[in-house]
Amino acid sequence: MKTLAAAGIGVVTGAAACRVLLRPRGALQLTSVDVPVNGLPAELSGLRIGLITDVHRSRWVSADDVAAAVALTMAATGRI
């Protein structure tokens, strides 16, 4: 049981350390994909949709990080 607990603690600690130490500041990424939709009404032509995933607001992901992701998404979709 002690070994299992120690392994679990090690995994959690290691994952957190990698996230903090190996992820450079400003590592926010934007990926753009064109998705063709057959039969799309003309008024929706050129519509851009933004999606933000894996937002885990925490000690390691600040409110500023989340705000930067939202701002980047809004700019990419032409909303600001």
Backbone torsions as a table, in degrees:
resi	resn	phi	psi	omega
1	MET	NA	-41.1	179.4
2	LYS	-63.0	-39.4	179.4
3	THR	-64.8	-42.9	178.9
4	LEU	-63.4	-44.0	178.2
5	ALA	-63.4	-43.3	179.3
6	ALA	-63.4	-40.7	178.7
7	ALA	-64.3	-42.9	178.3
8	GLY	-61.8	-44.6	178.6
9	ILE	-63.6	-40.0	178.9
10	GLY	-63.4	-41.1	179.4
11	VAL	-64.3	-47.4	-179.6
12	VAL	-62.9	-45.6	-179.9
13	THR	-64.1	-43.7	179.6
14	GLY	-63.4	-42.6	179.2
15	ALA	-63.8	-42.8	179.1
16	ALA	-65.0	-42.0	-179.8
17	ALA	-64.1	-42.9	178.2
18	CYS	-61.7	-42.3	-179.1
19	ARG	-61.6	-42.5	-177.1
20	VAL	-78.3	-45.1	-172.2
21	LEU	-84.0	-32.8	-174.7
22	LEU	-96.3	-18.1	179.1
23	ARG	-87.1	108.5	-180.0
24	PRO	-67.6	148.6	175.6
25	ARG	-60.3	142.5	-179.5
26	GLY	79.9	17.8	-178.3
27	ALA	-81.7	14.2	178.8
28	LEU	-62.0	134.0	-178.0
29	GLN	-122.0	146.1	175.2
30	LEU	-119.7	127.1	176.1
31	THR	-116.8	131.3	-179.5
32	SER	-114.7	131.0	-178.7
33	VAL	-133.3	132.5	172.8
34	ASP	-89.0	126.8	-179.9
35	VAL	-118.1	106.4	179.4
36	PRO	-70.0	137.1	178.8
37	VAL	-126.3	112.3	178.5
38	ASN	-67.9	137.8	175.8
39	GLY	77.4	15.1	179.3
40	LEU	-67.7	131.2	178.8
41	PRO	-59.8	145.0	-176.7
42	ALA	-55.5	-35.4	-178.3
43	GLU	-67.6	-14.6	177.5
44	LEU	-99.9	1.6	178.4
45	SER	-60.9	131.1	-179.7
46	GLY	85.2	0.9	179.0
47	LEU	-58.5	134.5	177.7
48	ARG	-117.6	134.8	-179.7
49	ILE	-120.8	132.9	177.8
50	GLY	-105.0	142.8	179.3
51	LEU	-136.5	125.8	176.1
52	ILE	-111.7	127.7	-178.6
53	THR	-122.3	163.8	175.0
54	ASP	56.2	44.0	176.0
55	VAL	-88.3	108.2	-179.9
56	HIS	-118.9	78.6	-179.2
57	ARG	-59.1	120.5	-174.7
58	SER	-158.9	-166.5	176.6
59	ARG	-62.6	-31.2	-176.5
60	TRP	-93.5	-21.5	178.0
61	VAL	-117.0	104.4	-173.8
62	SER	-78.6	167.8	174.4
63	ALA	-61.6	-33.6	177.5
64	ASP	-64.8	-38.0	176.6
65	ASP	-62.2	-44.3	179.4
66	VAL	-65.5	-43.5	178.7
67	ALA	-62.0	-38.1	178.2
68	ALA	-65.1	-39.9	177.8
69	ALA	-64.0	-42.4	178.9
70	VAL	-65.1	-44.4	-179.8
71	ALA	-62.9	-42.1	179.0
72	LEU	-63.1	-43.3	179.6
73	THR	-65.1	-44.4	-180.0
74	MET	-63.0	-40.8	178.9
75	ALA	-65.8	-40.4	-178.5
76	ALA	-68.4	-28.8	-179.9
77	THR	-92.9	3.7	176.9
78	GLY	75.8	21.9	-176.5
79	ARG	-92.2	-8.7	175.2
80	ILE	-131.9	NA	NA
